[in-house]
Amino acid sequence: MQLSPKQTGLALGLIVVVIVVLAFVLWTRTAPPAPQVAAGQTSNTPFGSQASATGSPGGGVQAPAPRPPSRVSPSNGTPFTNEEFLRRASGRATP
């Protein structure tokens, strides 16, 4: 079957349009859903509306976390302190 140059251009254009529409439909259908705002959240309270004791955003100042126990200390059965252990582990001579 022979097509005239005009028919060839129209057929090519139709194929391109079909591919673009198909790609657009697949792109929009496979995208993840838009995030939904949870109950109690607004742009002013992004973590929800929680009553704070001091009335300030974030609930006021919290105490710092306690320091974790040392992994290398004389109480664990090692005969030297953390500083001595680190000095020996790095290869530096002990004073």
mmCIF file as gemmi writes it, N, C-alpha and C atoms, coordinates in Angstrom:
data_model
loop_
_atom_site.group_PDB
_atom_site.id
_atom_site.type_symbol
_atom_site.label_atom_id
_atom_site.label_alt_id
_atom_site.label_comp_id
_atom_site.label_asym_id
_atom_site.label_entity_id
_atom_site.label_seq_id
_atom_site.pdbx_PDB_ins_code
_atom_site.Cartn_x
_atom_site.Cartn_y
_atom_site.Cartn_z
_atom_site.occupancy
_atom_site.B_iso_or_equiv
_atom_site.pdbx_formal_charge
_atom_site.auth_seq_id
_atom_site.auth_asym_id
_atom_site.pdbx_PDB_model_num
ATOM 1 N N . MET Axp A 1 ? 0.844 -1.173 0 1 0 ? 1 A 1
ATOM 2 C CA . MET Axp A 1 ? 0 0 0 1 0 ? 1 A 1
ATOM 3 C C . MET Axp A 1 ? 0.891 1.238 0 1 0 ? 1 A 1
ATOM 4 N N . GLN Axp A 2 ? 0.661 2.086 -0.937 1 0 ? 2 A 1
ATOM 5 C CA . GLN Axp A 2 ? 1.421 3.326 -1.089 1 0 ? 2 A 1
ATOM 6 C C . GLN Axp A 2 ? 0.638 4.481 -0.484 1 0 ? 2 A 1
ATOM 7 N N . LEU Axp A 3 ? 1.319 5.291 0.334 1 0 ? 3 A 1
ATOM 8 C CA . LEU Axp A 3 ? 0.7 6.482 0.905 1 0 ? 3 A 1
ATOM 9 C C . LEU Axp A 3 ? 1.346 7.707 0.3 1 0 ? 3 A 1
ATOM 10 N N . SER Axp A 4 ? 0.534 8.714 0.111 1 0 ? 4 A 1
ATOM 11 C CA . SER Axp A 4 ? 1.087 9.965 -0.387 1 0 ? 4 A 1
ATOM 12 C C . SER Axp A 4 ? 1.879 10.627 0.743 1 0 ? 4 A 1
ATOM 13 N N . PRO Axp A 5 ? 2.737 11.571 0.431 1 0 ? 5 A 1
ATOM 14 C CA . PRO Axp A 5 ? 3.51 12.248 1.478 1 0 ? 5 A 1
ATOM 15 C C . PRO Axp A 5 ? 2.612 12.904 2.534 1 0 ? 5 A 1
ATOM 16 N N . LYS Axp A 6 ? 1.48 13.409 2.14 1 0 ? 6 A 1
ATOM 17 C CA . LYS Axp A 6 ? 0.552 14.031 3.078 1 0 ? 6 A 1
ATOM 18 C C . LYS Axp A 6 ? -0.028 12.97 4.018 1 0 ? 6 A 1
ATOM 19 N N . GLN Axp A 7 ? -0.422 11.835 3.477 1 0 ? 7 A 1
ATOM 20 C CA . GLN Axp A 7 ? -0.977 10.755 4.297 1 0 ? 7 A 1
ATOM 21 C C . GLN Axp A 7 ? 0.081 10.184 5.239 1 0 ? 7 A 1
ATOM 22 N N . THR Axp A 8 ? 1.32 10.095 4.787 1 0 ? 8 A 1
ATOM 23 C CA . THR Axp A 8 ? 2.402 9.603 5.634 1 0 ? 8 A 1
ATOM 24 C C . THR Axp A 8 ? 2.621 10.535 6.82 1 0 ? 8 A 1
ATOM 25 N N . GLY Axp A 9 ? 2.599 11.828 6.583 1 0 ? 9 A 1
ATOM 26 C CA . GLY Axp A 9 ? 2.766 12.813 7.653 1 0 ? 9 A 1
ATOM 27 C C . GLY Axp A 9 ? 1.625 12.745 8.659 1 0 ? 9 A 1
ATOM 28 N N . LEU Axp A 10 ? 0.399 12.594 8.151 1 0 ? 10 A 1
ATOM 29 C CA . LEU Axp A 10 ? -0.756 12.484 9.04 1 0 ? 10 A 1
ATOM 30 C C . LEU Axp A 10 ? -0.69 11.2 9.865 1 0 ? 10 A 1
ATOM 31 N N . ALA Axp A 11 ? -0.3 10.099 9.261 1 0 ? 11 A 1
ATOM 32 C CA . ALA Axp A 11 ? -0.196 8.836 9.983 1 0 ? 11 A 1
ATOM 33 C C . ALA Axp A 11 ? 0.887 8.924 11.053 1 0 ? 11 A 1
ATOM 34 N N . LEU Axp A 12 ? 2.019 9.51 10.717 1 0 ? 12 A 1
ATOM 35 C CA . LEU Axp A 12 ? 3.086 9.681 11.697 1 0 ? 12 A 1
ATOM 36 C C . LEU Axp A 12 ? 2.638 10.589 12.839 1 0 ? 12 A 1
ATOM 37 N N . GLY Axp A 13 ? 1.959 11.677 12.525 1 0 ? 13 A 1
ATOM 38 C CA . GLY Axp A 13 ? 1.45 12.583 13.554 1 0 ? 13 A 1
ATOM 39 C C . GLY Axp A 13 ? 0.451 11.896 14.46 1 0 ? 13 A 1
ATOM 40 N N . LEU Axp A 14 ? -0.43 11.073 13.878 1 0 ? 14 A 1
ATOM 41 C CA . LEU Axp A 14 ? -1.416 10.349 14.668 1 0 ? 14 A 1
ATOM 42 C C . LEU Axp A 14 ? -0.735 9.349 15.598 1 0 ? 14 A 1
ATOM 43 N N . ILE Axp A 15 ? 0.281 8.667 15.109 1 0 ? 15 A 1
ATOM 44 C CA . ILE Axp A 15 ? 1.016 7.725 15.954 1 0 ? 15 A 1
ATOM 45 C C . ILE Axp A 15 ? 1.694 8.451 17.109 1 0 ? 15 A 1
ATOM 46 N N . VAL Axp A 16 ? 2.303 9.594 16.843 1 0 ? 16 A 1
ATOM 47 C CA . VAL Axp A 16 ? 2.977 10.371 17.891 1 0 ? 16 A 1
ATOM 48 C C . VAL Axp A 16 ? 1.967 10.842 18.922 1 0 ? 16 A 1
ATOM 49 N N . VAL Axp A 17 ? 0.808 11.319 18.483 1 0 ? 17 A 1
ATOM 50 C CA . VAL Axp A 17 ? -0.217 11.792 19.414 1 0 ? 17 A 1
ATOM 51 C C . VAL Axp A 17 ? -0.716 10.636 20.283 1 0 ? 17 A 1
ATOM 52 N N . VAL Axp A 18 ? -0.943 9.482 19.7 1 0 ? 18 A 1
ATOM 53 C CA . VAL Axp A 18 ? -1.415 8.321 20.457 1 0 ? 18 A 1
ATOM 54 C C . VAL Axp A 18 ? -0.375 7.917 21.497 1 0 ? 18 A 1
ATOM 55 N N . ILE Axp A 19 ? 0.906 7.917 21.13 1 0 ? 19 A 1
ATOM 56 C CA . ILE Axp A 19 ? 1.969 7.557 22.071 1 0 ? 19 A 1
ATOM 57 C C . ILE Axp A 19 ? 2.051 8.568 23.209 1 0 ? 19 A 1
ATOM 58 N N . VAL Axp A 20 ? 1.94 9.854 22.898 1 0 ? 20 A 1
ATOM 59 C CA . VAL Axp A 20 ? 2.007 10.887 23.936 1 0 ? 20 A 1
ATOM 60 C C . VAL Axp A 20 ? 0.821 10.762 24.887 1 0 ? 20 A 1
ATOM 61 N N . VAL Axp A 21 ? -0.377 10.56 24.363 1 0 ? 21 A 1
ATOM 62 C CA . VAL Axp A 21 ? -1.563 10.411 25.217 1 0 ? 21 A 1
ATOM 63 C C . VAL Axp A 21 ? -1.441 9.162 26.078 1 0 ? 21 A 1
ATOM 64 N N . LEU Axp A 22 ? -0.993 8.069 25.499 1 0 ? 22 A 1
ATOM 65 C CA . LEU Axp A 22 ? -0.822 6.838 26.256 1 0 ? 22 A 1
ATOM 66 C C . LEU Axp A 22 ? 0.223 7.02 27.362 1 0 ? 22 A 1
ATOM 67 N N . ALA Axp A 23 ? 1.331 7.673 27.052 1 0 ? 23 A 1
ATOM 68 C CA . ALA Axp A 23 ? 2.369 7.914 28.061 1 0 ? 23 A 1
ATOM 69 C C . ALA Axp A 23 ? 1.827 8.811 29.174 1 0 ? 23 A 1
ATOM 70 N N . PHE Axp A 24 ? 1.056 9.831 28.845 1 0 ? 24 A 1
ATOM 71 C CA . PHE Axp A 24 ? 0.478 10.722 29.849 1 0 ? 24 A 1
ATOM 72 C C . PHE Axp A 24 ? -0.485 9.972 30.762 1 0 ? 24 A 1
ATOM 73 N N . VAL Axp A 25 ? -1.326 9.142 30.195 1 0 ? 25 A 1
ATOM 74 C CA . VAL Axp A 25 ? -2.29 8.381 30.996 1 0 ? 25 A 1
ATOM 75 C C . VAL Axp A 25 ? -1.555 7.425 31.924 1 0 ? 25 A 1
ATOM 76 N N . LEU Axp A 26 ? -0.555 6.719 31.407 1 0 ? 26 A 1
ATOM 77 C CA . LEU Axp A 26 ? 0.211 5.81 32.252 1 0 ? 26 A 1
ATOM 78 C C . LEU Axp A 26 ? 0.965 6.567 33.34 1 0 ? 26 A 1
ATOM 79 N N . TRP Axp A 27 ? 1.519 7.734 33.023 1 0 ? 27 A 1
ATOM 80 C CA . TRP Axp A 27 ? 2.276 8.531 33.988 1 0 ? 27 A 1
ATOM 81 C C . TRP Axp A 27 ? 1.369 9 35.119 1 0 ? 27 A 1
ATOM 82 N N . THR Axp A 28 ? 0.182 9.461 34.803 1 0 ? 28 A 1
ATOM 83 C CA . THR Axp A 28 ? -0.71 9.982 35.846 1 0 ? 28 A 1
ATOM 84 C C . THR Axp A 28 ? -1.361 8.868 36.649 1 0 ? 28 A 1
ATOM 85 N N . ARG Axp A 29 ? -1.583 7.718 36.072 1 0 ? 29 A 1
ATOM 86 C CA . ARG Axp A 29 ? -2.233 6.618 36.801 1 0 ? 29 A 1
ATOM 87 C C . ARG Axp A 29 ? -1.275 5.895 37.727 1 0 ? 29 A 1
ATOM 88 N N . THR Axp A 30 ? 0.01 5.885 37.399 1 0 ? 30 A 1
ATOM 89 C CA . THR Axp A 30 ? 0.968 5.155 38.222 1 0 ? 30 A 1
ATOM 90 C C . THR Axp A 30 ? 1.624 6.027 39.283 1 0 ? 30 A 1
ATOM 91 N N . ALA Axp A 31 ? 1.316 7.305 39.33 1 0 ? 31 A 1
ATOM 92 C CA . ALA Axp A 31 ? 1.903 8.198 40.33 1 0 ? 31 A 1
ATOM 93 C C . ALA Axp A 31 ? 1.314 7.885 41.7 1 0 ? 31 A 1
ATOM 94 N N . PRO Axp A 32 ? 2.099 8.06 42.777 1 0 ? 32 A 1
ATOM 95 C CA . PRO Axp A 32 ? 1.56 7.823 44.112 1 0 ? 32 A 1
ATOM 96 C C . PRO Axp A 32 ? 0.492 8.858 44.439 1 0 ? 32 A 1
ATOM 97 N N . PRO Axp A 33 ? -0.442 8.526 45.305 1 0 ? 33 A 1
ATOM 98 C CA . PRO Axp A 33 ? -1.495 9.479 45.621 1 0 ? 33 A 1
ATOM 99 C C . PRO Axp A 33 ? -0.94 10.687 46.373 1 0 ? 33 A 1
ATOM 100 N N . ALA Axp A 34 ? -1.622 11.788 46.241 1 0 ? 34 A 1
ATOM 101 C CA . ALA Axp A 34 ? -1.213 13.006 46.94 1 0 ? 34 A 1
ATOM 102 C C . ALA Axp A 34 ? -1.389 12.807 48.437 1 0 ? 34 A 1
ATOM 103 N N . PRO Axp A 35 ? -0.45 13.31 49.241 1 0 ? 35 A 1
ATOM 104 C CA . PRO Axp A 35 ? -0.573 13.119 50.684 1 0 ? 35 A 1
ATOM 105 C C . PRO Axp A 35 ? -1.793 13.843 51.247 1 0 ? 35 A 1
ATOM 106 N N . GLN Axp A 36 ? -2.427 13.22 52.213 1 0 ? 36 A 1
ATOM 107 C CA . GLN Axp A 36 ? -3.606 13.8 52.843 1 0 ? 36 A 1
ATOM 108 C C . GLN Axp A 36 ? -3.23 14.312 54.227 1 0 ? 36 A 1
ATOM 109 N N . VAL Axp A 37 ? -3.784 15.426 54.603 1 0 ? 37 A 1
ATOM 110 C CA . VAL Axp A 37 ? -3.53 16.006 55.916 1 0 ? 37 A 1
ATOM 111 C C . VAL Axp A 37 ? -4.307 15.201 56.951 1 0 ? 37 A 1
ATOM 112 N N . ALA Axp A 38 ? -3.609 14.771 58.001 1 0 ? 38 A 1
ATOM 113 C CA . ALA Axp A 38 ? -4.239 13.974 59.048 1 0 ? 38 A 1
ATOM 114 C C . ALA Axp A 38 ? -5.15 14.84 59.913 1 0 ? 38 A 1
ATOM 115 N N . ALA Axp A 39 ? -6.005 14.19 60.668 1 0 ? 39 A 1
ATOM 116 C CA . ALA Axp A 39 ? -6.929 14.907 61.536 1 0 ? 39 A 1
ATOM 117 C C . ALA Axp A 39 ? -6.157 15.706 62.569 1 0 ? 39 A 1
ATOM 118 N N . GLY Axp A 40 ? -6.526 16.949 62.757 1 0 ? 40 A 1
ATOM 119 C CA . GLY Axp A 40 ? -5.898 17.809 63.742 1 0 ? 40 A 1
ATOM 120 C C . GLY Axp A 40 ? -4.678 18.55 63.226 1 0 ? 40 A 1
ATOM 121 N N . GLN Axp A 41 ? -4.269 18.321 61.993 1 0 ? 41 A 1
ATOM 122 C CA . GLN Axp A 41 ? -3.103 18.996 61.447 1 0 ? 41 A 1
ATOM 123 C C . GLN Axp A 41 ? -3.514 20.186 60.6 1 0 ? 41 A 1
ATOM 124 N N . THR Axp A 42 ? -2.743 21.257 60.722 1 0 ? 42 A 1
ATOM 125 C CA . THR Axp A 42 ? -2.89 22.43 59.867 1 0 ? 42 A 1
ATOM 126 C C . THR Axp A 42 ? -1.493 22.901 59.509 1 0 ? 42 A 1
ATOM 127 N N . SER Axp A 43 ? -1.395 23.969 58.741 1 0 ? 43 A 1
ATOM 128 C CA . SER Axp A 43 ? -0.072 24.498 58.434 1 0 ? 43 A 1
ATOM 129 C C . SER Axp A 43 ? 0.56 25.136 59.662 1 0 ? 43 A 1
ATOM 130 N N . ASN Axp A 44 ? -0.262 25.565 60.625 1 0 ? 44 A 1
ATOM 131 C CA . ASN Axp A 44 ? 0.268 26.138 61.863 1 0 ? 44 A 1
ATOM 132 C C . ASN Axp A 44 ? 0.638 25.07 62.878 1 0 ? 44 A 1
ATOM 133 N N . THR Axp A 45 ? -0.023 23.92 62.85 1 0 ? 45 A 1
ATOM 134 C CA . THR Axp A 45 ? 0.28 22.816 63.76 1 0 ? 45 A 1
ATOM 135 C C . THR Axp A 45 ? 0.525 21.562 62.933 1 0 ? 45 A 1
ATOM 136 N N . PRO Axp A 46 ? 1.731 21.431 62.351 1 0 ? 46 A 1
ATOM 137 C CA . PRO Axp A 46 ? 1.985 20.307 61.462 1 0 ? 46 A 1
ATOM 138 C C . PRO Axp A 46 ? 2.023 18.957 62.159 1 0 ? 46 A 1
ATOM 139 N N . PHE Axp A 47 ? 2.213 18.92 63.49 1 0 ? 47 A 1
ATOM 140 C CA . PHE Axp A 47 ? 2.246 17.655 64.209 1 0 ? 47 A 1
ATOM 141 C C . PHE Axp A 47 ? 0.941 17.388 64.931 1 0 ? 47 A 1
ATOM 142 N N . GLY Axp A 48 ? -0.07 18.138 64.627 1 0 ? 48 A 1
ATOM 143 C CA . GLY Axp A 48 ? -1.36 17.948 65.27 1 0 ? 48 A 1
ATOM 144 C C . GLY Axp A 48 ? -1.551 18.937 66.402 1 0 ? 48 A 1
ATOM 145 N N . SER Axp A 49 ? -2.769 19.017 66.891 1 0 ? 49 A 1
ATOM 146 C CA . SER Axp A 49 ? -3.063 19.967 67.957 1 0 ? 49 A 1
ATOM 147 C C . SER Axp A 49 ? -2.93 19.266 69.294 1 0 ? 49 A 1
ATOM 148 N N . GLN Axp A 50 ? -1.787 19.478 69.947 1 0 ? 50 A 1
ATOM 149 C CA . GLN Axp A 50 ? -1.54 18.907 71.257 1 0 ? 50 A 1
ATOM 150 C C . GLN Axp A 50 ? -1.464 20.05 72.257 1 0 ? 50 A 1
ATOM 151 N N . ALA Axp A 51 ? -2.121 19.878 73.381 1 0 ? 51 A 1
ATOM 152 C CA . ALA Axp A 51 ? -2.089 20.895 74.408 1 0 ? 51 A 1
ATOM 153 C C . ALA Axp A 51 ? -0.74 20.857 75.108 1 0 ? 51 A 1
ATOM 154 N N . SER Axp A 52 ? -0.083 22.004 75.209 1 0 ? 52 A 1
ATOM 155 C CA . SER Axp A 52 ? 1.21 22.047 75.875 1 0 ? 52 A 1
ATOM 156 C C . SER Axp A 52 ? 1.045 22.64 77.266 1 0 ? 52 A 1
ATOM 157 N N . ALA Axp A 53 ? 1.929 22.234 78.165 1 0 ? 53 A 1
ATOM 158 C CA . ALA Axp A 53 ? 1.83 22.682 79.551 1 0 ? 53 A 1
ATOM 159 C C . ALA Axp A 53 ? 2.151 24.156 79.683 1 0 ? 53 A 1
ATOM 160 N N . THR Axp A 54 ? 3.083 24.654 78.897 1 0 ? 54 A 1
ATOM 161 C CA . THR Axp A 54 ? 3.493 26.045 79.027 1 0 ? 54 A 1
ATOM 162 C C . THR Axp A 54 ? 2.764 26.954 78.059 1 0 ? 54 A 1
ATOM 163 N N . GLY Axp A 55 ? 2.044 26.403 77.129 1 0 ? 55 A 1
ATOM 164 C CA . GLY Axp A 55 ? 1.343 27.222 76.15 1 0 ? 55 A 1
ATOM 165 C C . GLY Axp A 55 ? 2.221 27.626 74.987 1 0 ? 55 A 1
ATOM 166 N N . SER Axp A 56 ? 3.476 27.194 74.976 1 0 ? 56 A 1
ATOM 167 C CA . SER Axp A 56 ? 4.367 27.554 73.881 1 0 ? 56 A 1
ATOM 168 C C . SER Axp A 56 ? 4.354 26.459 72.825 1 0 ? 56 A 1
ATOM 169 N N . PRO Axp A 57 ? 4.712 26.8 71.593 1 0 ? 57 A 1
ATOM 170 C CA . PRO Axp A 57 ? 4.763 25.765 70.57 1 0 ? 57 A 1
ATOM 171 C C . PRO Axp A 57 ? 5.817 24.728 70.929 1 0 ? 57 A 1
ATOM 172 N N . GLY Axp A 58 ? 5.5 23.478 70.756 1 0 ? 58 A 1
ATOM 173 C CA . GLY Axp A 58 ? 6.448 22.423 71.043 1 0 ? 58 A 1
ATOM 174 C C . GLY Axp A 58 ? 6.383 21.915 72.467 1 0 ? 58 A 1
ATOM 175 N N . GLY Axp A 59 ? 5.568 22.511 73.304 1 0 ? 59 A 1
ATOM 176 C CA . GLY Axp A 59 ? 5.403 22.011 74.663 1 0 ? 59 A 1
ATOM 177 C C . GLY Axp A 59 ? 6.461 22.456 75.64 1 0 ? 59 A 1
ATOM 178 N N . GLY Axp A 60 ? 7.248 23.458 75.323 1 0 ? 60 A 1
ATOM 179 C CA . GLY Axp A 60 ? 8.226 23.955 76.277 1 0 ? 60 A 1
ATOM 180 C C . GLY Axp A 60 ? 9.558 23.238 76.165 1 0 ? 60 A 1
ATOM 181 N N . VAL Axp A 61 ? 10.425 23.544 77.136 1 0 ? 61 A 1
ATOM 182 C CA . VAL Axp A 61 ? 11.781 22.995 77.128 1 0 ? 61 A 1
ATOM 183 C C . VAL Axp A 61 ? 11.782 21.643 77.823 1 0 ? 61 A 1
ATOM 184 N N . GLN Axp A 62 ? 12.458 20.694 77.204 1 0 ? 62 A 1
ATOM 185 C CA . GLN Axp A 62 ? 12.565 19.365 77.788 1 0 ? 62 A 1
ATOM 186 C C . GLN Axp A 62 ? 13.959 19.189 78.367 1 0 ? 62 A 1
ATOM 187 N N . ALA Axp A 63 ? 14.063 18.342 79.356 1 0 ? 63 A 1
ATOM 188 C CA . ALA Axp A 63 ? 15.362 18.04 79.954 1 0 ? 63 A 1
ATOM 189 C C . ALA Axp A 63 ? 16.185 17.225 78.964 1 0 ? 63 A 1
ATOM 190 N N . PRO Axp A 64 ? 17.51 17.388 78.985 1 0 ? 64 A 1
ATOM 191 C CA . PRO Axp A 64 ? 18.328 16.595 78.064 1 0 ? 64 A 1
ATOM 192 C C . PRO Axp A 64 ? 18.283 15.121 78.431 1 0 ? 64 A 1
ATOM 193 N N . ALA Axp A 65 ? 18.544 14.296 77.458 1 0 ? 65 A 1
ATOM 194 C CA . ALA Axp A 65 ? 18.538 12.848 77.669 1 0 ? 65 A 1
ATOM 195 C C . ALA Axp A 65 ? 19.694 12.471 78.578 1 0 ? 65 A 1
ATOM 196 N N . PRO Axp A 66 ? 19.526 11.431 79.389 1 0 ? 66 A 1
ATOM 197 C CA . PRO Axp A 66 ? 20.629 11.022 80.254 1 0 ? 66 A 1
ATOM 198 C C . PRO Axp A 66 ? 21.785 10.46 79.438 1 0 ? 66 A 1
ATOM 199 N N . ARG Axp A 67 ? 22.981 10.591 79.972 1 0 ? 67 A 1
ATOM 200 C CA . ARG Axp A 67 ? 24.171 10.107 79.279 1 0 ? 67 A 1
ATOM 201 C C . ARG Axp A 67 ? 24.196 8.584 79.342 1 0 ? 67 A 1
ATOM 202 N N . PRO Axp A 68 ? 24.435 7.931 78.214 1 0 ? 68 A 1
ATOM 203 C CA . PRO Axp A 68 ? 24.466 6.467 78.236 1 0 ? 68 A 1
ATOM 204 C C . PRO Axp A 68 ? 25.696 5.976 78.989 1 0 ? 68 A 1
ATOM 205 N N . PRO Axp A 69 ? 25.626 4.795 79.562 1 0 ? 69 A 1
ATOM 206 C CA . PRO Axp A 69 ? 26.79 4.28 80.289 1 0 ? 69 A 1
ATOM 207 C C . PRO Axp A 69 ? 27.94 3.996 79.334 1 0 ? 69 A 1
ATOM 208 N N . SER Axp A 70 ? 29.136 4.136 79.834 1 0 ? 70 A 1
ATOM 209 C CA . SER Axp A 70 ? 30.33 3.905 79.035 1 0 ? 70 A 1
ATOM 210 C C . SER Axp A 70 ? 30.469 2.418 78.747 1 0 ? 70 A 1
ATOM 211 N N . ARG Axp A 71 ? 30.935 2.084 77.579 1 0 ? 71 A 1
ATOM 212 C CA . ARG Axp A 71 ? 31.114 0.681 77.227 1 0 ? 71 A 1
ATOM 213 C C . ARG Axp A 71 ? 32.455 0.146 77.729 1 0 ? 71 A 1
ATOM 214 N N . VAL Axp A 72 ? 33.416 1.032 77.903 1 0 ? 72 A 1
ATOM 215 C CA . VAL Axp A 72 ? 34.73 0.611 78.371 1 0 ? 72 A 1
ATOM 216 C C . VAL Axp A 72 ? 35.027 1.411 79.62 1 0 ? 72 A 1
ATOM 217 N N . SER Axp A 73 ? 34.958 0.783 80.747 1 0 ? 73 A 1
ATOM 218 C CA . SER Axp A 73 ? 35.262 1.449 82.005 1 0 ? 73 A 1
ATOM 219 C C . SER Axp A 73 ? 35.78 0.418 82.99 1 0 ? 73 A 1
ATOM 220 N N . PRO Axp A 74 ? 36.438 0.863 84.05 1 0 ? 74 A 1
ATOM 221 C CA . PRO Axp A 74 ? 36.938 -0.094 85.03 1 0 ? 74 A 1
ATOM 222 C C . PRO Axp A 74 ? 35.831 -0.954 85.633 1 0 ? 74 A 1
ATOM 223 N N . SER Axp A 75 ? 34.588 -0.469 85.676 1 0 ? 75 A 1
ATOM 224 C CA . SER Axp A 75 ? 33.507 -1.275 86.239 1 0 ? 75 A 1
ATOM 225 C C . SER Axp A 75 ? 33.135 -2.455 85.345 1 0 ? 75 A 1
ATOM 226 N N . ASN Axp A 76 ? 33.547 -2.419 84.065 1 0 ? 76 A 1
ATOM 227 C CA . ASN Axp A 76 ? 33.257 -3.526 83.157 1 0 ? 76 A 1
ATOM 228 C C . ASN Axp A 76 ? 34.344 -4.593 83.194 1 0 ? 76 A 1
ATOM 229 N N . GLY Axp A 77 ? 35.306 -4.458 84.11 1 0 ? 77 A 1
ATOM 230 C CA . GLY Axp A 77 ? 36.347 -5.456 84.211 1 0 ? 77 A 1
ATOM 231 C C . GLY Axp A 77 ? 37.621 -5.103 83.474 1 0 ? 77 A 1
ATOM 232 N N . THR Axp A 78 ? 37.706 -3.93 82.838 1 0 ? 78 A 1
ATOM 233 C CA . THR Axp A 78 ? 38.938 -3.535 82.163 1 0 ? 78 A 1
ATOM 234 C C . THR Axp A 78 ? 39.816 -2.78 83.147 1 0 ? 78 A 1
ATOM 235 N N . PRO Axp A 79 ? 41.133 -2.941 83.078 1 0 ? 79 A 1
ATOM 236 C CA . PRO Axp A 79 ? 42.022 -2.319 84.056 1 0 ? 79 A 1
ATOM 237 C C . PRO Axp A 79 ? 42.399 -0.877 83.735 1 0 ? 79 A 1
ATOM 238 N N . PHE Axp A 80 ? 41.783 -0.258 82.734 1 0 ? 80 A 1
ATOM 239 C CA . PHE Axp A 80 ? 42.149 1.112 82.405 1 0 ? 80 A 1
ATOM 240 C C . PHE Axp A 80 ? 40.925 1.92 82.008 1 0 ? 80 A 1
ATOM 241 N N . THR Axp A 81 ? 41.064 3.236 81.919 1 0 ? 81 A 1
ATOM 242 C CA . THR Axp A 81 ? 39.958 4.149 81.635 1 0 ? 81 A 1
ATOM 243 C C . THR Axp A 81 ? 39.714 4.241 80.13 1 0 ? 81 A 1
ATOM 244 N N . ASN Axp A 82 ? 38.659 4.967 79.772 1 0 ? 82 A 1
ATOM 245 C CA . ASN Axp A 82 ? 38.333 5.157 78.36 1 0 ? 82 A 1
ATOM 246 C C . ASN Axp A 82 ? 39.473 5.841 77.614 1 0 ? 82 A 1
ATOM 247 N N . GLU Axp A 83 ? 40.059 6.846 78.23 1 0 ? 83 A 1
ATOM 248 C CA . GLU Axp A 83 ? 41.135 7.58 77.563 1 0 ? 83 A 1
ATOM 249 C C . GLU Axp A 83 ? 42.328 6.661 77.307 1 0 ? 83 A 1
ATOM 250 N N . GLU Axp A 84 ? 42.674 5.821 78.306 1 0 ? 84 A 1
ATOM 251 C CA . GLU Axp A 84 ? 43.781 4.887 78.115 1 0 ? 84 A 1
ATOM 252 C C . GLU Axp A 84 ? 43.46 3.883 77.007 1 0 ? 84 A 1
ATOM 253 N N . PHE Axp A 85 ? 42.227 3.406 76.978 1 0 ? 85 A 1
ATOM 254 C CA . PHE Axp A 85 ? 41.826 2.447 75.945 1 0 ? 85 A 1
ATOM 255 C C . PHE Axp A 85 ? 41.944 3.062 74.562 1 0 ? 85 A 1
ATOM 256 N N . LEU Axp A 86 ? 41.447 4.299 74.408 1 0 ? 86 A 1
ATOM 257 C CA . LEU Axp A 86 ? 41.509 4.962 73.105 1 0 ? 86 A 1
ATOM 258 C C . LEU Axp A 86 ? 42.95 5.23 72.699 1 0 ? 86 A 1
ATOM 259 N N . ARG Axp A 87 ? 43.774 5.618 73.648 1 0 ? 87 A 1
ATOM 260 C CA . ARG Axp A 87 ? 45.177 5.878 73.353 1 0 ? 87 A 1
ATOM 261 C C . ARG Axp A 87 ? 45.858 4.586 72.894 1 0 ? 87 A 1
ATOM 262 N N . ARG Axp A 88 ? 45.596 3.471 73.579 1 0 ? 88 A 1
ATOM 263 C CA . ARG Axp A 88 ? 46.202 2.192 73.194 1 0 ? 88 A 1
ATOM 264 C C . ARG Axp A 88 ? 45.661 1.695 71.859 1 0 ? 88 A 1
ATOM 265 N N . ALA Axp A 89 ? 44.37 1.909 71.617 1 0 ? 89 A 1
ATOM 266 C CA . ALA Axp A 89 ? 43.762 1.447 70.37 1 0 ? 89 A 1
ATOM 267 C C . ALA Axp A 89 ? 44.281 2.228 69.174 1 0 ? 89 A 1
ATOM 268 N N . SER Axp A 90 ? 44.625 3.516 69.365 1 0 ? 90 A 1
ATOM 269 C CA . SER Axp A 90 ? 45.11 4.325 68.245 1 0 ? 90 A 1
ATOM 270 C C . SER Axp A 90 ? 46.582 4.084 67.969 1 0 ? 90 A 1
ATOM 271 N N . GLY Axp A 91 ? 47.266 3.352 68.875 1 0 ? 91 A 1
ATOM 272 C CA . GLY Axp A 91 ? 48.674 3.048 68.622 1 0 ? 91 A 1
ATOM 273 C C . GLY Axp A 91 ? 49.623 4.023 69.252 1 0 ? 91 A 1
ATOM 274 N N . ARG Axp A 92 ? 49.129 5.059 69.932 1 0 ? 92 A 1
ATOM 275 C CA . ARG Axp A 92 ? 50.023 6.015 70.581 1 0 ? 92 A 1
ATOM 276 C C . ARG Axp A 92 ? 50.541 5.416 71.874 1 0 ? 92 A 1
ATOM 277 N N . ALA Axp A 93 ? 51.748 5.761 72.194 1 0 ? 93 A 1
ATOM 278 C CA . ALA Axp A 93 ? 52.378 5.239 73.413 1 0 ? 93 A 1
ATOM 279 C C . ALA Axp A 93 ? 51.73 5.854 74.641 1 0 ? 93 A 1
ATOM 280 N N . THR Axp A 94 ? 51.651 5.105 75.716 1 0 ? 94 A 1
ATOM 281 C CA . THR Axp A 94 ? 51.082 5.626 76.951 1 0 ? 94 A 1
ATOM 282 C C . THR Axp A 94 ? 52.123 6.439 77.678 1 0 ? 94 A 1
ATOM 283 N N . PRO Axp A 95 ? 51.732 7.529 78.296 1 0 ? 95 A 1
ATOM 284 C CA . PRO Axp A 95 ? 52.711 8.384 78.98 1 0 ? 95 A 1
ATOM 285 C C . PRO Axp A 95 ? 53.181 7.758 80.276 1 0 ? 95 A 1
